[in-house]
């Protein structure tokens, strides 16, 4: 009946515990939290920067290669290799893997 129809209005934009948490940057080499003075830098320790850069670049290339393979598979499924993939099939596991790899690739590119 009418008594079961209620409408709730959310007042907070953040969830319970996330309102009390802050995101802090960490060192790419040793994974320690960066303190004041190092916040603008990516490293706090004396590691070989070129090795660290090569490692991060290798990870990014692996993400790019995986995304490319998934993209090509979606193009084959769509039937056209020369058009953008317009797939929104929520039952397709490749669609979700492609979206996950895209997000990881974006975060790796920012890193």
DSSP file (Angstrom, degrees, kcal/mol; ACC not computed):
  #  RESIDUE AA STRUCTURE BP1 BP2  ACC     N-H-->O    O-->H-N    N-H-->O    O-->H-N    TCO  KAPPA ALPHA  PHI   PSI    X-CA   Y-CA   Z-CA
    1    1 A X    >         0   0    0      0, 0.0     3,-1.3     0, 0.0     4,-0.4   0.000 360.0 360.0 360.0-169.2    0.0    0.0    0.0
    2    2 A X  G >   +     0   0    0      1,-0.3     3,-1.1     2,-0.2     0, 0.0   0.777 360.0  67.6 -66.2 -29.0    0.8    3.6    0.2
    3    3 A X  G 3  S+     0   0    0      1,-0.2    -1,-0.3     3,-0.0     0, 0.0   0.674  96.1  56.3 -69.7 -15.6    2.5    3.3    3.6
    4    4 A X  G <  S+     0   0    0     -3,-1.3     2,-1.1     1,-0.1    -1,-0.2   0.578  84.0  92.4 -90.8 -10.3    5.4    1.2    2.0
    5    5 A X    <   +     0   0    0     -3,-1.1     2,-0.3    -4,-0.4    -1,-0.1  -0.724  54.3 155.8 -88.8 101.1    6.3    3.8   -0.5
    6    6 A X        -     0   0    0     -2,-1.1     2,-0.5     2,-0.0    -2,-0.0  -0.904  30.9-148.4-124.7 155.3    9.0    5.9    1.1
    7    7 A X        -     0   0    0     -2,-0.3     2,-0.4     2,-0.0    -2,-0.0  -0.986   9.4-158.7-125.6 126.3   11.8    8.0   -0.4
    8    8 A X        -     0   0    0     -2,-0.5     2,-0.5     2,-0.0    -2,-0.0  -0.867   4.4-152.7-107.4 140.8   15.1    8.5    1.3
    9    9 A X        -     0   0    0     -2,-0.4     2,-0.3     0, 0.0    -2,-0.0  -0.946  13.5-136.0-113.6 124.2   17.4   11.4    0.5
   10   10 A X        -     0   0    0     -2,-0.5     3,-0.0     1,-0.1    -2,-0.0  -0.621  19.1-177.0 -79.0 133.4   21.1   11.0    1.0
   11   11 A X        +     0   0    0     -2,-0.3     2,-0.3     1,-0.0    -1,-0.1   0.729  61.9  66.5-102.1 -27.2   22.8   13.9    2.7
   12   12 A X        -     0   0    0      1,-0.1     4,-0.1     2,-0.1    -2,-0.0  -0.751  59.7-157.9 -99.3 144.2   26.4   12.9    2.6
   13   13 A X  S    S+     0   0    0     -2,-0.3     2,-0.3     2,-0.1    -1,-0.1   0.589  78.3  56.9 -92.6 -13.0   28.4   12.5   -0.6
   14   14 A X  S    S-     0   0    0      1,-0.1     5,-0.1     2,-0.1    -2,-0.1  -0.873  87.3-110.0-118.9 153.5   31.0   10.2    0.9
   15   15 A X     >  -     0   0    0     -2,-0.3     4,-0.9     3,-0.0    -1,-0.1  -0.065  43.7 -84.8 -72.5 178.7   30.5    6.9    2.5
   16   16 A X  T >4 S+     0   0    0      1,-0.2     3,-0.8     2,-0.2     4,-0.2   0.947 119.0  20.4 -51.8 -72.5   31.0    6.1    6.2
   17   17 A X  G >4 S+     0   0    0      1,-0.2     3,-1.7     2,-0.2     4,-0.5   0.778 113.6  69.7 -76.7 -26.6   34.7    5.5    6.7
   18   18 A X  G 34 S+     0   0    0      1,-0.3     3,-0.5     2,-0.2    -1,-0.2   0.705  87.6  67.6 -68.0 -16.7   35.9    7.2    3.5
   19   19 A X  G << S+     0   0    0     -4,-0.9    -1,-0.3    -3,-0.8    -2,-0.2   0.711 104.4  43.5 -70.8 -19.5   35.0   10.5    5.0
   20   20 A X  S <  S+     0   0    0     -3,-1.7     2,-0.3    -4,-0.2    -1,-0.2   0.453  99.9  87.8-103.1  -3.8   37.8   10.1    7.6
   21   21 A X        -     0   0    0     -3,-0.5     2,-0.4    -4,-0.5    -3,-0.0  -0.671  55.1-160.4-102.3 152.3   40.5    8.8    5.2
   22   22 A X        -     0   0    0     -2,-0.3     2,-0.5     2,-0.0    -3,-0.0  -0.972  20.5-123.9-127.2 144.1   43.0   10.7    3.1
   23   23 A X        -     0   0    0     -2,-0.4     2,-0.4     0, 0.0    -2,-0.0  -0.762  30.1-169.7 -88.3 129.5   45.0    9.5    0.2
   24   24 A X        -     0   0    0     -2,-0.5     2,-0.2     0, 0.0    -2,-0.0  -0.924  21.2-117.4-120.4 146.0   48.7    9.8    0.5
   25   25 A X        -     0   0    0     -2,-0.4     9,-2.4     9,-0.2     2,-0.3  -0.485  27.7-155.1 -78.3 149.6   51.4    9.3   -2.1
   26   26 A X  B     -A   33   0A   0      7,-0.3     7,-0.2    -2,-0.2     2,-0.1  -0.896  26.5 -93.8-124.9 157.5   54.0    6.6   -1.7
   27   27 A X     >  -     0   0    0      5,-3.0     4,-1.1    -2,-0.3    16,-0.2  -0.439  25.3-141.3 -67.3 135.8   57.5    6.2   -3.1
   28   28 A X  T  4 S+     0   0    0     14,-2.6    -1,-0.1     2,-0.1    15,-0.1   0.744  97.5  43.4 -71.2 -22.5   57.6    4.2   -6.3
   29   29 A X  T  4 S+     0   0    0     13,-0.3    -1,-0.1     3,-0.1    14,-0.1   0.952 131.4  12.9 -87.4 -59.0   60.7    2.4   -5.2
   30   30 A X  T  4 S-     0   0    0      2,-0.1    -2,-0.1    17,-0.0     3,-0.1   0.483  90.3-128.9-102.5  -4.1   60.4    1.4   -1.6
   31   31 A X     <  +     0   0    0     -4,-1.1     2,-0.2     1,-0.2    -3,-0.1   0.603  57.1 145.9  66.6  14.4   56.6    2.0   -1.3
   32   32 A X        -     0   0    0      1,-0.1    -5,-3.0    -6,-0.1    -1,-0.2  -0.504  59.9 -95.7 -77.5 150.9   57.0    4.1    1.9
   33   33 A X  B     -A   26   0A   0     -7,-0.2     2,-0.3    -2,-0.2    -7,-0.3  -0.460  41.7-117.7 -66.7 136.7   54.7    7.0    2.5
   34   34 A X        -     0   0    0     -9,-2.4    -9,-0.2    -2,-0.2     2,-0.1  -0.600  28.8-150.3 -78.9 133.1   56.1   10.3    1.2
   35   35 A X    >   -     0   0    0     -2,-0.3     3,-1.9     1,-0.2     4,-0.4  -0.321  40.5 -60.0 -91.9 178.6   56.7   12.9    3.9
   36   36 A X  T 3  S+     0   0    0      1,-0.2    -1,-0.2     2,-0.2     0, 0.0  -0.345 125.7  31.8 -61.2 139.3   56.6   16.6    3.6
   37   37 A X  T 3  S+     0   0    0     -3,-0.1    -1,-0.2    -2,-0.0     3,-0.1  -0.018 115.3  60.6 100.3 -28.9   59.1   17.9    1.1
   38   38 A X  S X  S+     0   0    0     -3,-1.9     3,-1.3     1,-0.1    -2,-0.2   0.370  71.7 100.5-106.8   2.6   58.9   14.7   -1.0
   39   39 A X  T 3  S+     0   0    0     -4,-0.4    -1,-0.1     1,-0.3    -3,-0.1   0.795  83.2  48.5 -62.7 -29.9   55.2   15.1   -1.9
   40   40 A X  T 3  S+     0   0    0     -3,-0.1    -1,-0.3     2,-0.0     2,-0.2   0.602 105.2  73.2 -84.6 -11.8   56.0   16.5   -5.4
   41   41 A X  S <  S-     0   0    0     -3,-1.3    -7,-0.1     1,-0.1     3,-0.1  -0.557  71.7-141.9-100.3 165.3   58.5   13.8   -6.2
   42   42 A X  S    S+     0   0    0     -2,-0.2   -14,-2.6     1,-0.1     2,-0.4   0.591  83.8  51.1 -98.5 -14.9   58.0   10.1   -7.0
   43   43 A X        +     0   0    0    -16,-0.2    -1,-0.1   -15,-0.1    -2,-0.1  -0.942  41.5 172.8-127.5 145.1   61.0    8.8   -5.1
   44   44 A X        +     0   0    0     -2,-0.4     2,-0.2    -3,-0.1    -1,-0.1   0.479  69.8  65.8-118.0 -13.1   62.3    9.2   -1.5
   45   45 A X  S    S-     0   0    0      1,-0.0     2,-1.3     0, 0.0   -16,-0.1  -0.589  90.4-104.4-109.2 169.6   65.1    6.7   -1.7
   46   46 A X        +     0   0    0     -2,-0.2     2,-0.2     2,-0.0    -1,-0.0  -0.552  62.2 145.7 -94.9  69.7   68.3    6.5   -3.6
   47   47 A X        -     0   0    0     -2,-1.3     2,-0.9     1,-0.0     3,-0.1  -0.592  63.8 -87.1 -98.0 165.4   67.3    3.9   -6.2
   48   48 A X     >  -     0   0    0     -2,-0.2     4,-2.0     1,-0.2     3,-0.3  -0.640  38.5-158.7 -73.4 110.0   68.4    3.7   -9.8
   49   49 A X  H  > S+     0   0    0     -2,-0.9     4,-2.6     1,-0.2     5,-0.2   0.851  87.6  56.2 -63.2 -36.5   65.9    5.9  -11.5
   50   50 A X  H  > S+     0   0    0      2,-0.2     4,-2.4     1,-0.2    -1,-0.2   0.887 107.4  48.6 -66.3 -37.5   66.5    4.4  -14.9
   51   51 A X  H  > S+     0   0    0     -3,-0.3     4,-2.2     2,-0.2    -1,-0.2   0.915 112.8  47.9 -66.4 -41.9   65.7    0.9  -13.7
   52   52 A X  H  X S+     0   0    0     -4,-2.0     4,-2.3     2,-0.2    -2,-0.2   0.909 112.1  49.6 -64.0 -42.0   62.6    2.0  -12.0
   53   53 A X  H  X S+     0   0    0     -4,-2.6     4,-2.5     1,-0.2    -2,-0.2   0.914 110.7  50.0 -63.2 -43.2   61.5    3.9  -15.1
   54   54 A X  H  X S+     0   0    0     -4,-2.4     4,-2.2     2,-0.2    -1,-0.2   0.887 110.2  50.8 -63.0 -39.0   62.2    0.8  -17.3
   55   55 A X  H  X S+     0   0    0     -4,-2.2     4,-2.0     2,-0.2    -2,-0.2   0.932 112.4  45.3 -64.1 -46.2   60.1   -1.4  -14.9
   56   56 A X  H  X S+     0   0    0     -4,-2.3     4,-2.2     1,-0.2    -2,-0.2   0.879 112.9  51.3 -65.5 -37.8   57.1    1.0  -15.0
   57   57 A X  H  X S+     0   0    0     -4,-2.5     4,-2.4     2,-0.2    -1,-0.2   0.880 107.9  52.5 -65.8 -38.6   57.4    1.3  -18.8
   58   58 A X  H  X S+     0   0    0     -4,-2.2     4,-1.9     2,-0.2    -2,-0.2   0.902 109.4  49.3 -63.2 -42.3   57.4   -2.5  -19.1
   59   59 A X  H  X S+     0   0    0     -4,-2.0     4,-2.0     1,-0.2    -2,-0.2   0.918 111.1  49.9 -62.7 -43.5   54.2   -2.7  -17.0
   60   60 A X  H  X S+     0   0    0     -4,-2.2     4,-2.5     1,-0.2    -2,-0.2   0.902 109.0  51.5 -63.2 -41.2   52.6    0.0  -19.1
   61   61 A X  H  X S+     0   0    0     -4,-2.4     4,-2.5     1,-0.2    -1,-0.2   0.873 107.8  52.6 -64.7 -36.6   53.5   -1.8  -22.4
   62   62 A X  H  X S+     0   0    0     -4,-1.9     4,-2.4     2,-0.2    -1,-0.2   0.912 110.1  48.1 -64.6 -41.5   52.0   -5.1  -21.0
   63   63 A X  H  X S+     0   0    0     -4,-2.0     4,-2.7     2,-0.2    -2,-0.2   0.917 112.0  50.0 -62.6 -43.2   48.8   -3.2  -20.3
   64   64 A X  H  X S+     0   0    0     -4,-2.5     4,-2.4     2,-0.2    -2,-0.2   0.910 111.2  48.5 -61.9 -42.7   48.8   -1.7  -23.8
   65   65 A X  H  X S+     0   0    0     -4,-2.5     4,-2.2     2,-0.2    -1,-0.2   0.915 113.0  47.1 -65.0 -43.4   49.4   -5.1  -25.4
   66   66 A X  H  X S+     0   0    0     -4,-2.4     4,-2.3     1,-0.2    -2,-0.2   0.923 112.9  49.2 -63.9 -44.3   46.6   -6.7  -23.4
   67   67 A X  H  X S+     0   0    0     -4,-2.7     4,-2.6     1,-0.2    -2,-0.2   0.897 109.9  52.2 -62.1 -40.0   44.2   -3.9  -24.2
   68   68 A X  H  X S+     0   0    0     -4,-2.4     4,-2.4     2,-0.2    -1,-0.2   0.910 109.7  48.4 -63.3 -42.6   45.1   -4.1  -27.9
   69   69 A X  H  X S+     0   0    0     -4,-2.2     4,-2.0     2,-0.2    -2,-0.2   0.922 114.0  46.0 -63.8 -43.5   44.3   -7.8  -28.0
   70   70 A X  H  X S+     0   0    0     -4,-2.3     4,-2.1     2,-0.2    -2,-0.2   0.889 111.8  51.9 -66.2 -39.0   41.0   -7.4  -26.2
   71   71 A X  H  X S+     0   0    0     -4,-2.6     4,-2.2     2,-0.2    -2,-0.2   0.914 109.7  49.3 -62.3 -44.3   40.1   -4.4  -28.5
   72   72 A X  H  X S+     0   0    0     -4,-2.4     4,-2.3     1,-0.2    -1,-0.2   0.887 109.2  52.2 -64.2 -39.2   40.8   -6.5  -31.6
   73   73 A X  H  X S+     0   0    0     -4,-2.0     4,-2.1     1,-0.2    -1,-0.2   0.892 109.4  49.4 -64.8 -38.7   38.7   -9.4  -30.3
   74   74 A X  H  X S+     0   0    0     -4,-2.1     4,-2.1     2,-0.2    -2,-0.2   0.874 109.3  52.7 -66.8 -36.6   35.8   -7.0  -29.7
   75   75 A X  H  X>S+     0   0    0     -4,-2.2     4,-1.8     2,-0.2     5,-1.4   0.906 108.8  49.8 -64.2 -41.0   36.3   -5.6  -33.2
   76   76 A X  H  <5S+     0   0    0     -4,-2.3    -2,-0.2     1,-0.2    -1,-0.2   0.915 110.7  49.6 -63.0 -42.4   36.1   -9.2  -34.6
   77   77 A X  H  <5S+     0   0    0     -4,-2.1    -1,-0.2     1,-0.2    -2,-0.2   0.880 111.2  49.4 -63.2 -38.1   32.9   -9.8  -32.6
   78   78 A X  H  <5S-     0   0    0     -4,-2.1    -1,-0.2     2,-0.2    -2,-0.2   0.787 111.7-124.0 -71.7 -28.9   31.4   -6.6  -34.0
   79   79 A X  T  <5S+     0   0    0     -4,-1.8     2,-0.4    -5,-0.2    -3,-0.2   0.511  79.1  89.8  98.8   5.8   32.3   -7.6  -37.5
   80   80 A X      < -     0   0    0     -5,-1.4     3,-0.3     3,-0.1    -2,-0.2  -0.979  45.4-174.2-139.9 125.2   34.4   -4.5  -38.4
   81   81 A X  S    S+     0   0    0     -2,-0.4    -5,-0.1     1,-0.2    -1,-0.1   0.480  87.1  54.4 -91.6  -3.8   38.1   -4.0  -38.0
   82   82 A X  S    S+     0   0    0     -7,-0.1     2,-0.3     2,-0.1    -1,-0.2   0.356  96.2  71.7-114.1   4.8   38.0   -0.4  -39.1
   83   83 A X  S    S-     0   0    0     -3,-0.3    -3,-0.1    -8,-0.1     2,-0.1  -0.827  87.8 -94.3-119.7 159.9   35.4    1.1  -36.8
   84   84 A X        -     0   0    0     -2,-0.3     2,-0.4     1,-0.1    -2,-0.1  -0.405  46.8-104.0 -68.9 146.6   35.4    2.0  -33.1
   85   85 A X        -     0   0    0      1,-0.1    -1,-0.1    -2,-0.1   -10,-0.1  -0.600  34.4-177.1 -75.6 125.3   33.9   -0.7  -30.8
   86   86 A X        +     0   0    0     -2,-0.4     2,-0.4   -12,-0.1    -1,-0.1  -0.276  29.4 145.0-115.5  44.2   30.4    0.3  -29.7
   87   87 A X        +     0   0    0      1,-0.1    -2,-0.0     2,-0.1   -13,-0.0  -0.682  19.0 160.6 -91.0 133.2   29.9   -2.7  -27.4
   88   88 A X        +     0   0    0     -2,-0.4     2,-0.6     0, 0.0    -1,-0.1  -0.036  21.8 149.3-134.1  30.1   27.9   -2.4  -24.2
   89   89 A X    >   -     0   0    0      1,-0.2     3,-1.0     2,-0.1     6,-0.2  -0.544  30.8-164.1 -70.4 111.9   27.1   -6.1  -23.7
   90   90 A X  T 3  S+     0   0    0     -2,-0.6    -1,-0.2     1,-0.2     6,-0.0   0.600  85.6  57.1 -76.5  -9.6   26.9   -6.5  -19.9
   91   91 A X  T 3  S+     0   0    0      4,-0.0     2,-0.5     5,-0.0    -1,-0.2   0.515  82.9 100.3 -94.3  -6.5   27.1  -10.3  -20.2
   92   92 A X    <>  -     0   0    0     -3,-1.0     4,-1.2     1,-0.2     3,-0.1  -0.690  56.7-160.4 -86.5 121.6   30.4  -10.3  -22.1
   93   93 A X  H  > S+     0   0    0     -2,-0.5     4,-2.1     1,-0.2     5,-0.2   0.802  92.1  59.2 -70.1 -26.6   33.5  -11.0  -19.9
   94   94 A X  H  > S+     0   0    0      2,-0.2     4,-2.7     1,-0.2    -1,-0.2   0.870  99.7  57.3 -68.9 -35.8   35.8   -9.5  -22.5
   95   95 A X  H  > S+     0   0    0      1,-0.2     4,-2.0     2,-0.2    -1,-0.2   0.931 110.3  43.2 -58.7 -46.9   33.9   -6.1  -22.2
   96   96 A X  H  X S+     0   0    0     -4,-1.2     4,-2.4     2,-0.2    -2,-0.2   0.882 113.3  51.0 -70.0 -38.1   34.7   -6.0  -18.5
   97   97 A X  H  X S+     0   0    0     -4,-2.1     4,-2.6     2,-0.2     5,-0.2   0.910 110.4  50.6 -63.3 -40.4   38.3   -7.1  -18.9
   98   98 A X  H  X S+     0   0    0     -4,-2.7     4,-2.0     1,-0.2    -2,-0.2   0.903 111.4  47.3 -64.6 -41.3   38.8   -4.4  -21.5
   99   99 A X  H  X S+     0   0    0     -4,-2.0     4,-2.0     2,-0.2    -1,-0.2   0.893 112.6  49.6 -66.9 -39.3   37.3   -1.7  -19.2
  100  100 A X  H  X S+     0   0    0     -4,-2.4     4,-2.3     2,-0.2    -2,-0.2   0.925 111.9  47.5 -65.4 -44.4   39.4   -2.9  -16.3
  101  101 A X  H  X S+     0   0    0     -4,-2.6     4,-2.6     1,-0.2    -1,-0.2   0.872 108.9  55.7 -64.3 -36.5   42.6   -2.9  -18.4
  102  102 A X  H  X S+     0   0    0     -4,-2.0     4,-2.1    -5,-0.2    -1,-0.2   0.923 109.5  45.7 -61.9 -43.7   41.7    0.6  -19.7
  103  103 A X  H  X S+     0   0    0     -4,-2.0     4,-2.1     2,-0.2    -2,-0.2   0.906 114.2  48.0 -66.5 -41.3   41.5    1.9  -16.1
  104  104 A X  H  X S+     0   0    0     -4,-2.3     4,-2.3     1,-0.2    -2,-0.2   0.879 110.9  51.7 -66.3 -37.1   44.7    0.3  -15.1
  105  105 A X  H  X S+     0   0    0     -4,-2.6     4,-2.3     2,-0.2    -2,-0.2   0.898 108.9  50.9 -65.5 -40.6   46.4    1.6  -18.2
  106  106 A X  H  X S+     0   0    0     -4,-2.1     4,-1.9     2,-0.2    -2,-0.2   0.915 112.1  46.0 -63.1 -43.2   45.2    5.2  -17.4
  107  107 A X  H  X S+     0   0    0     -4,-2.1     4,-1.8     1,-0.2    -2,-0.2   0.877 112.8  50.2 -69.4 -34.8   46.6    4.9  -13.8
  108  108 A X  H  < S+     0   0    0     -4,-2.3    -2,-0.2     2,-0.2    -1,-0.2   0.878 108.7  52.8 -68.4 -37.0   49.9    3.5  -15.1
  109  109 A X  H  < S+     0   0    0     -4,-2.3    -2,-0.2     1,-0.2    -1,-0.2   0.897 109.3  48.9 -64.2 -40.4   50.2    6.3  -17.6
  110  110 A X  H  <        0   0    0     -4,-1.9    -1,-0.2     1,-0.3    -2,-0.2   0.872 360.0 360.0 -65.8 -36.8   49.7    8.9  -14.8
  111  111 A X     <        0   0    0     -4,-1.8    -1,-0.3    -5,-0.1    -2,-0.2   0.498 360.0 360.0 -63.5 360.0   52.3    7.1  -12.7
